[in-house]
Amino acid sequence: MASDRMKNRQTFSVEEASSILGISRNLGYSLARKNEFPGCFRLGKKRFVVSKEAIGKLLQKSNNKEV
């Protein structure tokens, strides 16, 4: 059931995106604060979200480089 919700979402938390990309939560937040996390947007003063589309593009680029 949780995976169904993840499929329908357009954004992830920095923690979720970091896990998907295989980086630490701390690194994810550090990149987000420096505006270096692709597809990451700040909502308000503290909350960050990461575009599902941006995560997909990063993974696709990574897969293309490995081949």
SVG drawing of the C-alpha trace seen along z (x, -y; Angstrom):
<svg xmlns="http://www.w3.org/2000/svg" viewBox="-2 -31 32 33">
<polyline fill="none" stroke="black" stroke-width="0.4" points="0.0,0.0 2.8,-2.4 4.4,-1.8 1.1,-2.7 1.2,-6.1 4.9,-6.6 4.0,-5.9 1.3,-8.6 3.4,-11.3 5.1,-14.0 7.6,-14.9 9.7,-13.2 11.1,-14.5 14.9,-15.0 15.2,-11.9 13.2,-9.8 15.1,-11.1 18.4,-10.6 17.5,-7.0 16.5,-6.4 19.8,-7.8 21.9,-5.9 23.3,-9.0 23.1,-9.8 20.3,-11.9 22.8,-14.4 24.4,-14.8 20.9,-15.2 20.0,-18.1 23.5,-19.6 23.0,-19.7 19.5,-21.0 20.6,-23.9 23.3,-24.8 20.9,-24.6 23.0,-21.7 20.4,-18.9 18.9,-18.7 15.1,-19.1 15.0,-20.3 12.7,-23.1 12.3,-24.9 8.7,-25.2 8.6,-27.9 11.7,-28.4 12.5,-24.8 10.7,-22.3 12.4,-20.9 10.8,-18.6 12.5,-16.9 10.8,-16.4 10.1,-12.8 11.0,-13.7 14.4,-15.0 15.2,-11.8 14.2,-9.8 16.5,-11.8 19.4,-11.4 18.9,-7.7 18.6,-7.5 21.8,-9.4 23.5,-7.1 22.3,-4.0 23.4,-5.4 26.9,-6.0 27.3,-2.5 26.5,-0.8"/>
</svg>
